[in-house]
Amino acid sequence: MGTLPHTFSGDRTQVEQFMEEVRTYLCLNNDVAGFDSPIKQVYFTLSCMKGDDVAGWVRDVGEVVEQLDPINDNITEVWNHFVVEFTNQYMNSAREDRAQAKLETLKMKDGLIDEYIAKFEELCRQAGYVLNSPNATRLFLQGLSRHAAKDVVRSPPVRGYEQIKGRAVESVASQRILDSLFPGKGGPYRPPQNRGPFLGNSNFLGQSRGNQ
């Protein structure tokens, strides 16, 4: 029953979709002879993996499974262990790759520094980055607004992620105060200045001309 999973050739962007298709297919056919066997479930999944990028791993796992006793070792733990190994080999790496790519393009929007920090730290966790590392610091500064980044790198210098983050938060808070005091791109409101009796009073000009 159901559609067979798409062939997995090592494309890490397709890892989660592939495993979801495998699980769905196995669940739909759980009452079919053979599909309730953990060992055969592993063999079935391996049969859906083809290509140079997965051939070595498929071969190694297949050799291990071949050594299992088809009766005494045919237990649920076989499948569970296979899923763990597959996740470590492909899924975790795929998640890290996606997180690293997102960090390169992550930008703070509309002065929402708290949201930016939360997203940045979560992506660093997924990417396996240490927050105090030079690369993480670079990415954090890269995603700030130009005004906030300029404040962070000014003297006296700050060191470490927590200090850098703290100064960025202070910069955005200061900018919000300035924006509330001086709304609009033109800066603070200035009332029209008196241009003097000759240029500022059209009636006076008219009277002056009429008297000539």
C-alpha positions as CSV (number, residue, x, y, z in Angstrom):
1,M,0.0,0.0,0.0
2,G,1.0,3.6,-0.6
3,T,3.8,5.1,-2.7
4,L,7.3,3.9,-2.4
5,P,9.8,6.4,-0.8
6,H,11.8,8.4,-3.2
7,T,15.4,7.1,-3.7
8,F,17.8,8.8,-1.4
9,S,21.2,9.5,-3.0
10,G,22.8,11.5,-0.2
11,D,21.2,14.9,-0.8
12,R,21.1,16.3,2.8
13,T,18.2,18.7,2.0
14,Q,16.0,15.6,1.3
15,V,17.0,13.6,4.5
16,E,13.9,14.4,6.6
17,Q,11.5,14.0,3.7
18,F,13.1,10.6,2.9
19,M,12.8,9.3,6.4
20,E,9.2,10.5,6.7
21,E,8.3,8.7,3.5
22,V,10.0,5.5,4.8
23,R,8.1,5.6,8.1
24,T,4.8,6.3,6.4
25,Y,5.3,3.4,4.0
26,L,6.3,1.0,6.8
27,C,3.3,2.0,8.9
28,L,0.9,1.5,6.0
29,N,2.3,-2.0,5.4
30,N,2.9,-3.0,8.9
31,D,0.3,-5.8,8.6
32,V,1.9,-7.2,5.4
33,A,4.1,-10.2,5.9
34,G,7.7,-9.2,6.4
35,F,7.2,-5.5,6.9
36,D,6.8,-6.1,10.7
37,S,10.3,-7.4,10.8
38,P,12.8,-4.8,12.1
39,I,15.7,-6.5,10.2
40,K,13.7,-6.4,6.9
41,Q,12.7,-2.8,7.7
42,V,16.4,-1.9,7.7
43,Y,17.0,-3.8,4.5
44,F,14.0,-2.1,2.9
45,T,15.3,1.3,3.8
46,L,18.8,0.5,2.5
47,S,17.3,-0.7,-0.8
48,C,15.9,2.9,-1.2
49,M,19.4,4.4,-0.9
50,K,21.5,4.4,-4.0
51,G,24.4,6.4,-5.4
52,D,28.1,7.0,-4.8
53,D,27.5,9.3,-1.8
54,V,25.7,6.6,0.2
55,A,27.1,3.3,-1.3
56,G,29.8,3.0,1.4
57,W,27.5,3.6,4.3
58,V,24.9,1.2,2.9
59,R,27.5,-1.5,2.4
60,D,28.8,-1.1,6.0
61,V,25.4,-1.2,7.6
62,G,24.3,-4.1,5.4
63,E,27.4,-6.2,6.5
64,V,26.5,-5.5,10.2
65,V,22.8,-6.6,9.7
66,E,23.9,-9.7,7.9
67,Q,25.6,-10.9,11.1
68,L,22.4,-10.7,13.1
69,D,20.4,-13.8,13.9
70,P,17.2,-13.6,11.9
71,I,15.2,-15.0,14.8
72,N,16.9,-14.0,18.1
73,D,18.1,-10.6,16.9
74,N,15.0,-9.6,15.0
75,I,13.9,-7.1,17.7
76,T,12.7,-3.5,17.6
77,E,16.0,-2.2,18.9
78,V,17.6,-3.2,15.6
79,W,15.4,-0.6,13.8
80,N,15.8,2.0,16.5
81,H,19.5,1.7,16.4
82,F,19.5,2.0,12.6
83,V,17.5,5.2,12.8
84,V,20.0,6.7,15.3
85,E,22.9,5.8,13.0
86,F,21.1,7.2,9.9
87,T,20.3,10.4,11.8
88,N,23.9,10.8,13.0
89,Q,25.2,10.1,9.5
90,Y,22.9,12.3,7.4
91,M,20.1,14.1,9.3
92,N,22.2,16.0,11.9
93,S,24.7,17.1,9.2
94,A,21.8,18.3,7.1
95,R,20.4,20.4,10.0
96,E,23.8,21.9,10.6
97,D,24.2,22.8,6.9
98,R,20.8,24.5,6.8
99,A,21.5,26.4,10.1
100,Q,24.9,27.6,8.9
101,A,23.4,28.8,5.6
102,K,20.6,30.7,7.5
103,L,23.2,32.4,9.8
104,E,25.0,33.8,6.8
105,T,21.8,35.7,5.7
106,L,20.2,36.4,9.1
107,K,19.4,40.1,9.5
108,M,17.9,42.1,12.3
109,K,14.6,43.6,11.1
110,D,13.0,46.9,12.3
111,G,15.1,47.2,15.4
112,L,13.7,43.9,16.8
113,I,17.0,43.0,18.7
114,D,15.4,40.5,21.1
115,E,13.9,38.5,18.3
116,Y,17.2,38.7,16.3
117,I,19.2,37.4,19.3
118,A,16.9,34.5,20.0
119,K,16.9,33.4,16.4
120,F,20.7,33.8,16.2
121,E,21.4,31.8,19.3
122,E,19.0,29.0,18.2
123,L,20.7,28.8,14.8
124,C,24.1,28.7,16.4
125,R,23.0,25.8,18.5
126,Q,21.7,23.9,15.5
127,A,24.9,24.7,13.5
128,G,27.1,23.6,16.3
129,Y,28.8,27.0,16.7
130,V,30.2,28.2,20.0
131,L,28.8,31.7,20.7
132,N,32.2,33.1,21.8
133,S,34.0,31.8,18.6
134,P,35.3,34.4,16.1
135,N,33.0,33.1,13.4
136,A,29.9,33.4,15.5
137,T,30.9,36.9,16.5
138,R,31.4,37.9,12.9
139,L,28.0,36.5,12.0
140,F,26.3,38.3,14.9
141,L,27.8,41.7,13.8
142,Q,27.0,41.0,10.2
143,G,23.3,40.6,11.0
144,L,23.0,43.8,13.0
145,S,21.9,47.1,11.5
146,R,24.8,49.3,10.4
147,H,24.1,51.8,13.3
148,A,24.1,49.0,15.9
149,A,27.2,47.4,14.5
150,K,29.0,50.7,14.5
151,D,28.2,51.2,18.2
152,V,29.4,47.7,19.0
153,V,32.9,48.2,17.5
154,R,33.5,51.7,18.9
155,S,35.9,52.3,21.7
156,P,36.3,51.1,24.3
157,P,36.3,47.7,22.7
158,V,34.1,44.9,24.2
159,R,35.2,41.3,24.2
160,G,33.1,38.1,24.2
161,Y,29.7,37.4,22.9
162,E,27.8,38.5,26.1
163,Q,29.5,41.9,26.1
164,I,29.0,42.4,22.3
165,K,25.3,41.4,22.7
166,G,24.9,43.8,25.6
167,R,26.3,46.7,23.7
168,A,24.1,45.9,20.7
169,V,21.0,45.9,22.9
170,E,22.0,49.3,24.4
171,S,22.6,50.7,20.9
172,V,19.1,49.7,19.7
173,A,17.5,51.0,22.9
174,S,19.2,54.3,22.4
175,Q,18.1,54.5,18.8
176,R,14.5,53.9,19.8
177,I,14.7,56.8,22.2
178,L,16.1,59.1,19.5
179,D,13.5,58.0,17.1
180,S,10.7,58.8,19.6
181,L,12.2,62.2,20.2
182,F,12.9,63.0,16.6
183,P,10.3,61.2,14.5
184,G,10.6,61.0,10.7
185,K,13.5,61.1,8.4
186,G,13.8,64.9,8.5
187,G,14.8,65.0,12.1
188,P,13.1,67.0,14.9
189,Y,10.2,69.3,14.1
190,R,11.1,72.9,13.7
191,P,8.4,75.6,13.6
192,P,8.6,78.0,10.6
193,Q,11.0,80.9,11.3
194,N,10.0,84.5,10.9
195,R,11.5,85.7,7.7
196,G,11.3,89.3,8.5
197,P,8.7,92.0,7.7
198,F,9.5,92.3,4.0
199,L,9.6,88.6,3.0
200,G,7.2,87.2,5.6
201,N,4.3,89.7,5.2
202,S,2.6,89.6,1.8
203,N,0.2,92.3,2.9
204,F,3.0,94.6,3.7
205,L,4.6,94.0,0.3
206,G,1.3,94.7,-1.4
207,Q,0.8,97.9,0.6
208,S,4.3,99.0,-0.2
209,R,3.8,98.5,-3.9
210,G,0.5,100.3,-3.8
211,N,2.1,103.3,-2.2
212,Q,4.7,103.6,-4.8
